């Protein structure tokens, strides 16, 4: 079987554990980032400058490209140059203000029917309408809403590990071909989402 490719938007922060798990499972993982690691970014920057294909020896670690959510077409072009074939999976945690433009820009980089896992924070949940509709209706989409945890009489945001674990469950559902659904990790206070 050929190597599977995952495009993970937002995978250098709280979803780092998700990206690492995909790597351990043998995926080629591409991580657009505002601050790509210099050593990994050199591979992507060389490809972006047109110096060719990603070397095979780099495929055991993630590839990063410089990304700016405010420039979705540029982000998509940088990813396109690095990928040697369409991505088999998209995991995306993009701020709501950039979400639609960024996901539409990267959509042509996905294989037909490639599953999508969209991640939202509780601020993206409307108290009446709920979670936004999937941004890429042509792709089966699992959605994850990250909330908070009650702890010691108070509350705290999810840890990176808790967020990644919740997203990974949705990734596994997506890869198993399960019906699109919404997954909640932690608690969501819809009162906090009202303006």
C-alpha positions as CSV (number, residue, x, y, z in Angstrom):
1,X,0.0,0.0,0.0
2,X,1.3,3.5,-0.8
3,X,1.9,6.0,1.9
4,X,-1.1,8.0,3.0
5,X,-0.9,11.8,3.2
6,X,-2.6,13.9,5.9
7,X,-2.9,17.7,5.7
8,X,-3.2,19.0,9.3
9,X,-4.1,22.7,9.7
10,X,-3.5,23.8,13.2
11,X,-1.3,20.7,14.0
12,X,1.7,22.5,15.5
13,X,-0.2,23.6,18.6
14,X,-2.9,21.8,20.5
15,X,-3.2,19.2,17.8
16,X,0.5,18.3,17.8
17,X,-0.3,15.0,19.5
18,X,-2.8,14.2,16.7
19,X,-0.1,14.9,14.0
20,X,2.4,12.8,15.9
21,X,0.0,9.9,16.1
22,X,-0.6,10.0,12.4
23,X,3.2,10.0,11.9
24,X,3.6,6.9,14.1
25,X,0.9,5.2,12.0
26,X,3.0,5.8,8.9
27,X,1.3,8.8,7.4
28,X,3.1,11.6,5.6
29,X,2.0,14.6,7.6
30,X,2.1,18.2,6.2
31,X,1.8,21.0,8.7
32,X,1.2,24.5,7.5
33,X,2.3,26.8,10.3
34,X,2.8,30.5,11.0
35,X,6.2,29.6,12.5
36,X,7.4,26.4,10.8
37,X,10.4,24.7,12.5
38,X,13.5,25.9,10.6
39,X,15.0,22.4,9.9
40,X,11.7,21.0,8.7
41,X,10.7,24.1,6.9
42,X,13.9,24.0,4.7
43,X,12.5,21.0,2.9
44,X,9.2,22.7,2.2
45,X,10.8,26.0,1.3
46,X,13.1,24.3,-1.2
47,X,10.1,22.7,-2.8
48,X,8.2,25.9,-2.9
49,X,11.1,27.6,-4.7
50,X,10.7,24.9,-7.4
51,X,13.7,22.8,-6.5
52,X,11.8,19.6,-6.7
53,X,10.2,16.7,-4.9
54,X,10.3,16.1,-1.1
55,X,13.2,13.6,-0.4
56,X,12.1,10.2,0.8
57,X,14.3,10.3,3.9
58,X,12.2,13.3,5.3
59,X,9.0,11.3,5.3
60,X,9.4,9.9,8.8
61,X,8.8,13.4,10.3
62,X,6.3,16.1,9.5
63,X,6.8,18.5,6.7
64,X,6.0,22.2,7.5
65,X,5.3,25.1,5.2
66,X,5.0,28.7,6.2
67,X,1.3,29.6,6.3
68,X,-0.8,32.6,7.0
69,X,-4.5,31.9,7.4
70,X,-5.2,35.5,6.0
71,X,-3.6,34.4,2.7
72,X,-5.5,31.2,1.8
73,X,-4.5,31.1,-1.8
74,X,-0.8,31.4,-1.0
75,X,-1.1,28.8,1.8
76,X,-2.8,26.4,-0.7
77,X,-0.1,27.0,-3.3
78,X,2.7,26.3,-0.8
79,X,1.1,23.0,0.2
80,X,0.4,22.1,-3.5
81,X,4.1,22.4,-4.4
82,X,5.1,20.1,-1.5
83,X,2.5,17.4,-2.1
84,X,3.2,14.9,-4.8
85,X,-0.4,13.6,-4.9
86,X,-3.7,14.6,-3.3
87,X,-4.1,14.4,0.4
88,X,-6.0,11.4,1.8
89,X,-7.1,13.2,5.0
90,X,-7.7,16.8,6.1
91,X,-7.7,17.7,9.8
92,X,-8.4,21.4,10.3
93,X,-8.6,23.7,13.2
94,X,-8.8,27.2,11.7
95,X,-10.1,30.2,13.5
96,X,-13.7,30.8,12.5
97,X,-12.9,34.1,10.7
98,X,-10.6,32.3,8.3
99,X,-12.3,28.9,8.2
100,X,-14.3,29.1,5.0
101,X,-11.7,30.8,2.8
102,X,-8.9,28.5,4.0
103,X,-10.8,25.3,3.6
104,X,-12.1,26.2,0.2
105,X,-8.5,27.1,-0.9
106,X,-7.2,23.7,0.2
107,X,-10.1,21.6,-1.0
108,X,-8.6,21.1,-4.5
109,X,-5.6,19.5,-2.8
110,X,-7.7,16.6,-1.4
111,X,-8.3,13.3,-3.0
112,X,-12.0,12.7,-4.1
113,X,-14.0,11.8,-1.0
114,X,-11.1,12.3,1.3
115,X,-12.4,12.5,4.9
116,X,-12.3,15.8,6.7
117,X,-12.1,16.3,10.5
118,X,-13.0,19.9,11.4
119,X,-12.2,21.2,14.9
120,X,-14.1,24.0,16.5
121,X,-13.7,25.7,19.9
122,X,-16.8,26.5,21.9
123,X,-16.9,30.0,20.5
124,X,-17.9,28.6,17.1
125,X,-21.0,27.0,18.5
126,X,-24.2,29.0,18.1
127,X,-26.6,28.5,21.0
128,X,-29.5,28.1,18.6
129,X,-28.0,26.7,15.4
130,X,-25.2,24.6,17.0
131,X,-22.1,23.7,15.1
132,X,-21.4,25.3,11.7
133,X,-22.3,23.2,8.7
134,X,-19.3,21.3,7.2
135,X,-17.2,23.7,5.0
136,X,-16.5,21.0,2.4
137,X,-19.8,19.2,1.7
138,X,-18.2,17.0,-1.0
139,X,-16.1,15.3,1.7
140,X,-17.4,13.2,4.6
141,X,-16.8,15.3,7.6
142,X,-16.5,14.5,11.3
143,X,-16.7,17.7,13.5
144,X,-15.2,18.1,16.9
145,X,-16.1,20.8,19.4
146,X,-13.6,21.4,22.2
147,X,-14.9,22.7,25.5
148,X,-13.7,22.8,29.1
149,X,-13.4,20.4,32.1
150,X,-14.7,20.9,35.6
151,X,-11.9,20.6,38.0
152,X,-11.5,21.2,41.7
153,X,-14.7,23.3,42.0
154,X,-13.8,25.4,38.9
155,X,-13.2,24.9,35.3
156,X,-10.2,24.7,33.0
157,X,-9.7,24.5,29.3
158,X,-8.8,21.1,27.8
159,X,-5.1,20.2,27.8
160,X,-3.2,19.6,24.5
161,X,-3.3,15.9,25.2
162,X,-7.1,15.9,25.9
163,X,-7.8,17.9,22.7
164,X,-5.6,15.7,20.6
165,X,-7.2,12.5,22.0
166,X,-10.6,13.8,21.2
167,X,-9.7,14.8,17.7
168,X,-7.9,11.4,17.1
169,X,-11.2,9.6,18.0
170,X,-12.9,11.6,15.2
171,X,-10.0,10.9,12.8
172,X,-10.4,7.1,13.4
173,X,-14.2,7.4,12.8
174,X,-13.5,9.3,9.6
175,X,-10.9,6.7,8.4
176,X,-13.3,3.9,9.2
177,X,-15.9,5.5,6.9
178,X,-18.4,6.2,9.7
179,X,-21.3,8.5,9.0
180,X,-20.5,12.2,9.5
181,X,-21.2,13.3,13.1
182,X,-20.3,15.9,15.8
183,X,-18.1,15.0,18.7
184,X,-17.9,17.0,21.9
185,X,-14.8,16.9,24.0
186,X,-15.3,18.3,27.4
187,X,-18.3,20.5,28.3
188,X,-19.7,23.3,26.2
189,X,-21.3,26.4,27.9
190,X,-23.6,27.8,25.3
191,X,-24.2,30.9,27.4
192,X,-20.6,31.8,26.9
193,X,-21.1,31.7,23.2
194,X,-23.8,34.4,23.2
195,X,-22.7,37.9,22.3
